[in-house]
Amino acid sequence: LFLSWYRQRRRKILARTKNSFLTKNKGNFLPRSSVKYADIKHDLFRNVLETKGNVSAYRVPFYLSNGFLQTVFFNYFMPAPQLEFVREYVKFNCGGQASLDWHRSKNCSIGSEQKEIICLIFPALGTSCRTKYVRHLVRYLVYQAGMTCVVVNVRGTAGTCFTSHKLFDIGDSEDIRHIVHHIQSKNKESLLVAVGASFGSNILVKYLCDNVDQDNSPIKAAVSISNPFNLYELMNREMNWPFNHSYCRNMFEGRFLGWFKRRISKYSDVFGPHYDLKEWLEIETTEKFCDFAATEVFRYKSFEQFLQAGSCGNSLQTLNTPCLFINSLDDPVVPEYLIPHEKLRKNENANVVYTERGGHIAFLNDSMKCWFMPLAKAFLEA
């Protein structure tokens, strides 16, 4: 019964995408294998891919041919590298703070005439430098590319203490702008690049779109992995789609909502004078929590306005920084219809790579390595 259901579902998906934008425009600059479409607009990056050959063909192992399996296997069964991070705190004018987790290699030597490259990593929601994919990415960029990596943790995440009642607003890039300029001011001779994953990639691209002056932009290139683009449609899809309904609700309400209540209780002296903590702690459903956060905390008119304000897909036309977008079409979290193909195609700074398989922030190949990491390295170096 399961195989019959899967075959029928697969036929429907293929029929729906048969005449889509992706099948009409296939890439010529990447190894074909599982790459469905590639639009590489920067000549230097294209030349790197064609001449150096440092990005191998993406071949998916048969036992991980499903996006859900890729995502689960990478996050639960792949061993995590042992890395040491040094934490630094960034203070905001309102009294709040964010944290930065730095990792430098003492053994990687950089040429005297070559600038140090600092890569800012924006992790997905609920993840940090302790998460496996973040550690794999940091290890690759530090020891294979010779970069210095810093994981950006916004207010209250990754063990960062709340020192102000103000929370991180996804619709306002001021916190990210403050963090980036803090890093740049302390490393004036370094070159800044960035990599974002899932929700973190949405935050990164939103900041780049808001910072329209490319000449004064501290970040010179960026890579976006499994970007959701439209947070409102993503939330509606996860709440209503039968296949992911119970999984996403349990993850959000059981993990995130429970974590948030514990943090609120712990810092009741910080939030108590500004919010009704009793009402906050009694929230049991995702809908009530989202409505309360949007209207009472961030002062938006509705939850939809809050998410639309924080969605990078609505402002891609102002993207002036070279960016590489990597998404998988079998992503169990971000479906294909959330990707704004037309906006990405029209923007000369948007380079896109779509794969048929790869899951959500996984892209494991037949060697059980993350295929997107050499691709990200080549783009940032170009």
C-alpha positions in Angstrom: 0.0 0.0 0.0 2.8 2.4 0.8 4.7 1.7 -2.4 1.4 2.2 -4.4 0.8 5.5 -2.6 4.4 6.6 -3.2 4.3 5.8 -6.9 1.0 7.6 -7.4 2.3 10.6 -5.5 5.5 10.6 -7.6 3.6 10.5 -10.9 1.5 13.5 -9.7 4.6 15.5 -8.9 6.3 14.7 -12.2 3.1 15.6 -14.1 2.8 18.9 -12.2 6.4 19.9 -12.9 6.6 18.6 -16.5 6.1 22.0 -18.1 7.4 24.0 -15.2 10.1 26.7 -15.4 12.7 24.2 -14.1 12.3 21.6 -16.9 12.5 24.2 -19.6 15.8 25.6 -18.4 18.4 23.1 -17.5 21.9 24.2 -16.4 25.0 23.7 -18.6 27.7 24.7 -16.1 27.4 22.0 -13.4 27.7 18.2 -13.6 24.2 17.1 -14.6 23.5 14.0 -12.4 20.9 15.2 -9.9 21.2 18.9 -10.8 17.8 19.8 -12.2 18.5 23.5 -13.1 21.4 25.9 -12.8 21.5 29.6 -13.7 25.0 30.9 -13.2 25.2 34.6 -14.0 28.7 35.5 -12.7 31.4 34.7 -15.3 34.2 34.3 -12.8 32.2 31.6 -10.8 31.2 29.9 -14.1 34.9 29.8 -15.1 35.8 28.3 -11.8 33.3 25.5 -12.2 34.3 24.8 -15.8 38.1 24.9 -15.4 39.0 23.7 -11.9 36.6 20.8 -11.7 36.5 21.0 -7.9 32.7 20.5 -7.7 32.0 16.8 -8.4 28.8 15.4 -9.9 26.0 15.1 -7.3 25.1 11.5 -7.1 22.6 10.5 -4.5 22.9 7.1 -2.8 20.0 4.8 -3.5 19.2 4.3 0.2 18.9 8.1 0.6 16.9 8.9 -2.5 14.1 10.5 -0.5 14.4 14.1 0.8 12.9 13.1 4.2 15.5 10.3 4.6 18.3 12.7 3.6 17.2 15.2 6.2 16.7 12.8 9.0 19.9 10.8 8.3 22.2 13.8 8.2 20.8 15.4 11.4 20.5 12.2 13.5 23.0 9.7 12.3 26.0 11.6 10.9 28.8 12.0 13.4 29.5 15.6 14.5 33.1 16.9 14.2 34.7 18.0 17.5 35.4 21.7 17.2 36.1 24.4 19.8 34.4 27.7 19.6 35.2 31.0 21.3 32.2 33.0 22.3 31.9 36.8 22.0 28.9 39.0 22.9 27.6 41.9 20.9 25.8 44.6 22.8 22.9 46.6 21.3 21.9 50.1 22.1 18.7 48.9 23.8 20.6 46.9 26.3 20.1 43.5 24.5 22.8 41.3 23.2 23.6 38.7 20.6 26.5 36.2 20.6 29.1 35.1 18.1 30.9 31.7 18.2 34.3 32.0 16.5 36.4 29.1 15.1 39.9 29.8 13.7 42.5 27.3 12.7 46.0 27.8 14.0 47.4 25.3 11.4 45.9 27.0 8.3 48.4 29.4 6.9 47.2 32.3 4.7 49.5 34.0 2.3 50.9 37.3 3.5 49.4 39.2 0.6 46.0 37.4 0.9 43.3 39.0 3.0 41.7 36.9 5.7 38.3 35.7 4.7 35.7 35.7 7.6 32.6 33.7 6.8 29.4 34.6 8.8 27.2 31.5 9.3 23.5 32.1 10.0 22.1 28.8 11.2 18.5 27.5 10.9 15.8 28.0 13.6 16.7 26.2 16.8 20.2 25.3 15.7 23.7 26.6 16.7 27.4 25.8 16.6 26.5 22.5 18.4 24.4 21.3 15.5 25.9 18.7 13.2 25.5 20.5 9.9 26.9 23.7 11.3 30.0 21.9 12.6 30.5 20.1 9.3 30.2 23.4 7.4 32.6 25.2 9.8 35.2 22.4 9.5 35.1 22.4 5.7 35.4 26.2 5.3 38.1 26.5 7.9 40.3 23.5 7.0 39.6 23.2 3.3 39.2 26.9 2.3 41.3 28.5 5.0 38.5 30.8 6.2 37.7 32.0 9.7 34.1 31.1 10.6 31.8 32.8 13.0 28.3 31.5 13.9 25.8 34.3 14.5 23.3 33.7 17.3 20.5 36.3 17.5 18.9 37.5 20.7 18.1 34.7 23.1 19.3 31.8 21.0 22.1 29.3 21.6 22.3 30.0 25.3 22.5 33.8 24.8 21.0 35.5 27.9 18.1 38.0 27.5 19.3 41.3 28.8 16.5 43.3 27.3 12.8 42.8 26.8 13.2 43.3 23.0 13.1 40.1 21.0 14.6 39.5 17.5 12.2 40.9 14.9 12.5 39.1 11.5 11.0 42.1 9.8 13.8 44.4 10.9 17.4 43.9 9.8 18.9 46.4 12.3 20.2 43.7 14.6 22.0 41.9 11.8 23.3 45.2 10.4 24.7 46.0 13.9 26.4 42.6 14.2 27.9 42.8 10.7 29.4 46.2 11.3 30.7 45.1 14.7 32.6 42.2 13.0 33.8 44.5 10.3 35.0 47.2 12.7 37.1 44.7 14.6 38.5 43.1 11.4 39.0 46.0 9.0 41.5 44.3 6.8 39.4 41.1 6.4 37.0 40.2 3.7 33.4 39.3 4.8 31.3 36.6 3.2 28.3 34.7 4.5 26.4 31.4 4.4 22.8 31.0 5.6 20.8 27.8 6.1 17.0 27.6 6.1 15.5 30.3 8.4 19.0 31.7 8.8 19.4 32.1 5.0 16.1 34.0 5.0 17.5 36.4 7.6 20.8 36.8 5.7 19.1 37.5 2.3 16.6 39.8 3.9 19.5 41.8 5.4 21.3 41.9 2.0 18.1 43.1 0.3 17.6 45.8 2.8 21.3 46.9 2.5 20.9 48.1 -1.1 24.2 50.0 -1.3 26.6 47.3 -2.7 29.7 49.5 -2.5 29.3 50.0 1.2 28.0 46.5 2.0 30.5 44.7 4.3 29.4 41.2 3.0 30.8 40.8 -0.5 29.2 37.4 -1.4 26.7 35.0 0.2 25.4 31.5 -0.2 21.8 30.5 0.7 21.0 26.9 1.5 17.4 25.6 1.6 15.9 29.1 1.8 12.1 29.2 2.5 11.6 32.6 0.8 8.0 33.1 2.0 7.6 32.4 5.7 3.8 32.9 5.7 3.2 30.4 3.0 5.7 28.1 4.7 3.8 28.2 8.0 0.5 27.6 6.4 1.9 24.7 4.4 3.4 23.0 7.4 0.3 23.4 9.5 -2.1 22.1 6.8 -0.3 19.6 4.7 -1.3 16.1 5.9 2.1 14.5 5.4 4.0 17.0 7.7 1.2 18.1 9.9 1.9 16.1 13.0 5.7 16.2 12.7 5.9 19.9 12.3 3.3 20.7 15.0 5.1 18.4 17.5 8.5 19.9 16.6 7.2 23.5 16.9 5.0 23.2 19.9 7.0 20.6 21.8 10.5 21.9 21.2 10.3 25.6 20.3 7.3 26.6 22.3 8.4 24.7 25.4 11.9 26.2 25.1 10.5 29.7 24.8 8.3 29.3 27.9 11.2 28.1 29.9 13.3 31.1 28.8 10.5 33.5 29.6 10.1 32.0 33.1 13.8 32.2 33.6 14.0 35.9 32.6 10.7 37.0 34.2 12.4 40.0 35.7 13.4 41.2 32.2 10.0 40.5 30.5 7.6 41.0 33.4 7.4 44.8 33.4 6.6 44.8 29.6 4.4 41.8 28.9 1.6 39.8 30.5 3.7 36.7 31.4 0.6 34.8 32.7 -1.1 35.0 29.3 2.2 34.2 27.6 2.9 31.1 29.6 -0.7 29.8 29.2 -0.4 29.6 25.4 -0.7 26.0 24.2 -1.1 26.2 20.4 0.9 27.5 17.5 -1.8 29.8 16.3 -2.3 31.6 19.6 1.5 31.9 20.1 2.0 33.4 16.6 -0.8 35.8 16.9 0.3 37.0 20.4 3.9 37.4 19.3 2.9 39.4 16.1 0.4 41.7 17.7 1.5 42.1 21.3 5.2 41.8 21.1 6.2 43.1 17.7 3.2 45.4 17.3 2.2 44.2 13.8 -1.4 44.3 12.7 -1.6 40.6 12.1 0.5 37.4 12.0 0.5 37.5 8.2 1.9 41.0 8.1 4.6 39.9 10.6 5.8 37.0 8.4 5.5 38.8 5.2 7.6 41.6 6.5 10.3 39.1 7.4 10.2 37.1 4.1 13.2 37.8 1.9 11.2 36.7 -1.2 9.3 39.9 -1.2 12.4 42.1 -1.6 14.6 40.0 -3.9 14.5 42.8 -6.6 16.8 44.9 -4.4 19.4 42.2 -3.9 22.7 43.9 -4.9 25.2 41.4 -3.4 26.3 38.3 -5.4 24.4 35.3 -3.9 24.2 31.6 -4.7 20.8 29.9 -3.9 20.9 26.2 -3.5 17.6 24.3 -3.0 16.4 20.8 -3.4 13.1 20.0 -5.1 12.3 17.1 -2.7 12.8 19.3 0.4 10.3 18.1 3.0 10.2 21.6 4.6 10.4 24.0 1.6 8.4 22.8 -1.4 9.2 24.0 -5.0 6.3 26.4 -5.3 7.7 28.6 -2.5 10.8 29.4 -4.7 10.3 32.7 -6.5 11.8 31.5 -9.8 10.9 34.6 -11.8 12.4 37.1 -9.3 15.6 35.1 -9.1 15.8 34.8 -12.9 15.5 38.6 -13.3 18.1 39.6 -10.7 21.6 39.6 -12.1 23.1 38.9 -8.7 21.0 35.8 -8.0 22.8 32.5 -9.0 20.6 29.5 -8.5 21.2 25.7 -8.4 18.2 23.3 -7.9 18.7 19.6 -7.4 16.1 16.9 -7.8 17.1 15.3 -4.5 18.9 16.5 -1.4 16.4 17.1 1.4 16.6 20.0 3.8 20.2 21.3 4.4 21.5 17.8 3.7 22.6 17.1 0.0 24.5 13.9 0.9 26.2 12.3 -2.0 27.4 8.7 -2.6 30.5 9.5 -0.5 28.3 10.6 2.4 29.6 14.1 2.2 27.6 17.4 1.8 27.7 18.2 -1.9 26.8 21.8 -1.4 30.0 22.6 0.6 32.5 22.5 -2.3 30.0 24.5 -4.4 29.7 27.1 -1.7 33.4 27.3 -1.2 34.0 27.8 -5.0 31.4 30.6 -5.1 32.8 32.5 -2.1 36.3 32.2 -3.4 35.4 33.4 -6.8 
